[in-house]
């Protein structure tokens, strides 16, 4: 027996909305939906009866099938569709369906048509859930950026204190990443294609069944009708209709996988920044307080940043699955890949799960993130006046004998001796200046924020455009 995959070893997506949407049951339901939709399309086109379509629709529910038995039989044909068809035909017989229903079932199709289409269908349904969580996370970050557009803190470059910034811009940059990834995912979702090519991507069997022309004769009318049926199937499933089958042209899978990877990466950056800032010795951020979350099995004083940890878990895990998709696409040989196609299934499904889990945890984290202003001020003070040394070089150099080199020497002296830079500057500035007023203004971190506010507003506007598109 095969146990249900609850995600015990993959907490990055366990118990999130996408867990059910990308489950084994969801995939089987996708295959059933494709088979049922195809019989309906045939009935609408007069190729079978409405009773045939109704009979197939009645048995196209995953609860009618034993998934453990299906998994046991899957290796016999190297995919799950082959035993599922046997089970469906047996159920049609058991329910007294017209004999013609079994003929219409899977007519002219091949296993890859159903499995690829079912994966696209599962992806479409999962992406709808992912987008909801992405929008929620982005909305929370947008509000955070607005609230803290004046919260001055230290910016870090290569882990070191660099210049002043505002926490609102940091939140806005997290937001920008999620919006860009969300747009990319939506673009991919809008073009997820049905797969319909028959045994070797020629639809030869369907042509033969549509008409009476000899198989070696060309019949443009049959080709048009086959294309119309493919389009009708895509419409029925809510997928796009490709101009040709894509059995060994795996760009749809690569585009989808890359878009999912972008979501995971954007959320991973958010989580990584929070993990750093939540270290007790930094203490600028902490995760929301949630009952039962973040506890340690051995140390009762600890409250672990679990959402951030799971975002990093996703970011570390996703690239390997994306690499599998690219490797599989690069070895998609002949008219049906011999193992490459099979390798895609688990990798694509796991990317769906990781992106869904990442979007969900990002939403929870962004909605309850705690910002500690005192810690931000304390950490910024560690660099003292040196935090605005770039500004000092530009503004004070023209006023000091020796110019830029002299001011640079003062910066180095302050670093070496610990003497405040303000004190050193007072000794070299012209005596006729109001040095105190000048230095108060020059050394104020809040006066050296550049276009931070404009950037925050621009990113928030971009989010609003996406959210209301």
N, C-alpha and C positions, 0 to 999 in steps of 0.2 A: 504493500500500500504506500501511496505517496501522500505525505502530510500537506496540508494547506500551507502556502508560504505566507506567514504572518509578518516576516521581516525581523525575526529575532536577532539575526546577525547584521541587519541593515537598518539601524535606528534612524538613519538620515531620512528615510521615507516612511517607516512604519507608522501606522496610526494617523497618517495624513490623508487628505481626500484622494490623492492620486493612487494610494495603495489599492483601493478597490477598482479604480478606473483602469489600472494597468495590471490587474491580476490575471491568473490563468483563466478564471471564469469569464472575465471581461474579454479576453482574447477569443475564447471559444464562442462567446456570444457574438463577437464580431464576425467570425467565420459563418455562423448560423445566419446572421443578418445579411451577409453578402449572398449566400446561397438563396435565401428567401427572396431578397430583392431581385435577383436574376430571374427567378421563376415568375415573379410579378411582372417584370418588364416583358418577358415572353408572352404572358397572358395579355397584356395591354397591346402587344403587337400581333395578336392572333396566332401565335405559335403554340399555344397550349390554352387550356380553359381556365376560367376564373376559379373553378373548383380545384384545379391542380394547385393554383397559387395559394388558395385558402388552406389546402391540406398541408402544404409545406410550411406556411406561416404558423400553423397550429403546432407544429412540432419543433419550431425554431426557437426554443427557449432552453437556456443552459441547464435549468433545474431538471430537465428530463434526462440528463446524461450523467454518467458516472465518470468524473474527471480522472479518478485514479485508474480506472480501467482504460480510459483513453490514453493516459500517460504510459501505461504498461504496453499498449499496442503501438504507440508512436514509433519506436525504433524499427518495427517491422517494415515500415515504408519510408523511414527517415523524416516523417513529418506527421503532425496530428490530424491533418485533414483527411487522409486516407481512411483511418479507422472511424472517424466521425461520419463520413459518408455512409459507411456500412451501417452504423448505428441509426442514421437518419432513415435509410431505406427500410431497415427492419421496423422502425417505429411507424413509418408510413403504412406498411403492411399490417402491423398490429392494430392500427387505428382505423382500418378499413378505407384508406384513401384510394381514390381512383388509381388504376395501374399506370395511367399516363402521367401521374404526378412524379413517380420515380424516374420516368423517362426525361421529364423536363428538368429534374434536379441535376445541376452540374452540367447541363448540356453544353457541349462545345468548349468547356473550360478545362483548365489544368490546375493542379494543386497550387502552383505559384500564383496563379490569378487570385485564388481565394485567400491565400495566406498574406500576400502583399497587400491586397485590398483591406483585409481585416486588420492588419497592422496600421495602415493609414487611418482606418476608421477608429481604432483604439487611440491612436495619437490625437486625432481631431477631438475626441471626447475628453481626453486627458488635458489637452491644451486649454480647453475652456475652463477647467478647474485651475490650471496653473495661472492663467491670465487673471482670474479673480483674486488669487493670493498676491500676484505681482502688483495689481492695482492697489490692493490694501496696503502692501508694504510701501509702495511708492507714495501713497497719500500720507502715510504716517511720517515718512522721511521729509516730504515737502513741508509738512507742518513743523517738524523739528528744525528744518533749515530756516523757516520764517521766524520761529521763536528765538533762535540763537544767531540771527544775522549780526548782532552786536556783541556776541560773547567772544571776547578776544582770548586766544590761546596760542600755544606755540605750534608752529608747523615743523614737521620733521622731514629731513632728507637723508636717505641712507642711514636711518635710525637715529640721526643726530639732530639736535635743535638747529633750526635754520633761520626762519623769520617769523614775525607775527602773522597770524591768520585769524579767522573767526570759525568757531565750531559749526556755524550755519553753513559755511562753504564746504566743510568736510561732509556734512550730511547731504548737502546738495550734490556733491560728487558721487556719493553712494546712489543717490536718486538718479543721476544721469546714467550711471551704468545699468540700472534696472530698466529704465525707459528704453535705452538703446537695445538691450537684449529683448525686451518685450516687443518692440517694433519688429525686430528680426524674426521673432517667433511667430508673430501674427502674419508676416509676409509668407513664411513657410507654411503656416496652417491654411492660408487662403489658397494654396496651390497643391495641396496634398492630392495626388492622383489615384484614381482607380487603376487597377491592373487588369487588362483583359486582352489576352493574346492567343489563348489556346495552347496546344501542346508545344509548339516551338515558336510562338509569336507571330503566326501567319493568319490565325483565325480560319484555317482551311476547313476544319470540321464544321464550323458555323456556316461558312459559305455553302458547303455541300447540303447542309440541312435546310438552308433558306431557299434553295432552288433546285432545279433539275439539271443544270448545266454540268457538263463533264468537268472533272477536277482539273484537267489540263487546259481548259478553255477559260479565258478572262471574261468576267461579267461585271462591268462597272456598276450596274444596278445593285448587285448583291453586295459589292464593296460599300456602297453608300448606305445600304440598309444595315450592314454590320456596324458601321460607324455610328449610325443613329441609335442602335441598340446599346452600344457602349456608352454613348452620351446619356441615354436614358437611365442606364444603371448608375452612372456617376451622379446624376441628379437625384435619383432615389436614395442614394447613400449620403448625399451631401458632400461629395468629393468632386474634384475637377476631372475633366475628361482629357487625357493626353492625346496628342495627334497619332501616336503609335505606342505599342506595348514597350515596356522598359525592363524586360526580364534580365538583361545583362547590362543595362545602362542605369547604374544605381545612384544617379544624381539626386533623385527625390529623397532617398534615405540619407545621403551625405548632407544635403541641405537641412533636413530636419534634425539630424544629429548635431550638426554644427550650431544650429539655433538653440537647441536644448543645452548644449555645452556653454553657450554664451550666458544663458540664464544662471547656470551653476557658477560660472566664473564671476559674474557681477555680484551675486549673493555671497560668494566666497570672499571677495575683497571686503565687503561689509563685515562679515564675521571675523575676518583676520584682524581688522582694525579694532573691533570691539574686544577681541581677545587680548590684544596688546594693552589697550587703554584700561582694561578691567584688572590687570595685575595690581595687587595691593600696593606695591611701591610706586605705581603711577596713579591709579585710583580715579581716573577722570570719568569713567563710565562703569555702569553695572547693568546686568540683565534685570528684567522685571521680576519682582517677587511673585512666585507662583507656588501654591501649595503642592508639596510633593515633588517639586522640580529642583534639580541641582544638588541633591544630597549625596554624601559620600558613604560608602559601606563601612568605612573604618574610622573616619575622622568627622565627628559630629559638628565641628566648628565650620566646616567647609560648605560653601555654596557655589558649586561649579557652574560656569557659564555654558550650559548645555546647548542652547540654541546656536551659539557661536561655534561651539565645538562641532556640531552636526553640519553647519555650513562649511566649515573647513573640511570635514570628512567628505562631503559631497564634492568639493573642489578638488580634493586629492584623488577621488575615485573616478570622476567623469572622464578625464583625458584618456585613460586606458580603454574605456569602452568606445570612445570616439576613434581611437587608433584602430580598433578592431573593425569598425565600419569602413575606414579608408583602406585597410588591408584587404578586406573582403571585396570591396569594389574593384580594387586593382587586380584581383584574381577571378573576376566574374567572367569565366571563359565560355566558349561555345554558345549554345542557345539556352542553356540552363546551368548555372554555376554548380560545380561539384564540391560543395563544402563551404565555399565563401558565402553563398546565400544563407545557408544554415547558421553560419556564425553571426549573421546580423541580428537574428531574432532576439536573443537574450541581451545583446549589447544595446540595441535600440530600446527595448523595454526597460532596461536598467537606467538608461539616460532619461527616459520619460519619468521614471520614479524619482531619480535624483533631482531633476529639475523641479518636479512637483513638490518634493520634500523641501528643497532649498527655498522655493517661493513661500511655502507655508511657514517655515521657521523664520525667514526674513520678515514676514508680516508680523509674527508674534514679537520678535525682537524689536523691530522698529516701533511697534505700537506701545511698548512698555519700557523702552530704553531710558535709564536714569542717568542724567547728566549732573556731574558734581563740579560746580563752579569753583569751589574753594580749591579743589585739587588742580584744576586747570590754571588758576592764578598762581598757586604754589609752584607748579612745575615750570611755568613761564618765568617766574622770578629766579629760577636757577641760573639762567643765562644773564640775568641782569641787563645792563645797558648794551651788552654785546649782541643782544637779540636784533638790534637795529643797526648793526655795524655797516651793512650795505648802504643804508641811508646816510649814516654819519660820513662815510667816505665821499659820497656824492655832494653833501651839503657843506660839511666842515672843511674839506680839503682846500677850496679856494680862499678860505679865511685864515689858514695856518701857514706859517713859514715852512717851506719844504713840501707843501701840498699833500698829495695823496700818499706819498711814501712816508711822510711824517705821521699822518693819521694812522696808516697801517702799522707803523712802529708802536704807536700808543695802544692799538688793539692787541698787539703781541705782548706788550709789557703788561697790560691788564690780565691777559691770560696767564702769563708767567708768574706774576707777583700777587695776583688777587686784588690789586688796587682797583677801585671802581673806575670805569672809563670816564665817568662824569668828572671825577677829581682830576684825572690826567688832562682832560680837555680844558678844564677851567684854567689850567696853568699855561695854555698855549693860545687861547683865543684872544683877539684884540681887547685891550683893557677898556676901550670906550664903548663896548657892547654891554647890553644887559644880559650878562652870561646866564644868569639863573633862568630868566624868562626864555631865552633862546634854547638852553639845554632842556628845560622842561618840555618844550614843544618838540625838539629834535628827538629826544629819547623816549617819547610816549609811544608805546607799541600801537595804540589805537590810531595813531596818525600815519601809520605806514601799512595800510591795508589795500592799497591800490583799488582795483575794480571788483573787489570781493562781493559787495552788495549787488552790483550789476550782474555778476555771474550767477549769484543765487537767484535773482529774479528771472534771469533768462532760462535757467534750468527748470525753475518752477513753472514758468509759462509753457515750456516745451512739454512738461508732464501734463499740464492741463489740456494742451492741444491733443495729446495722445489719448488722454482719458475720455475726452468728449468727442473724439473723431467718430 
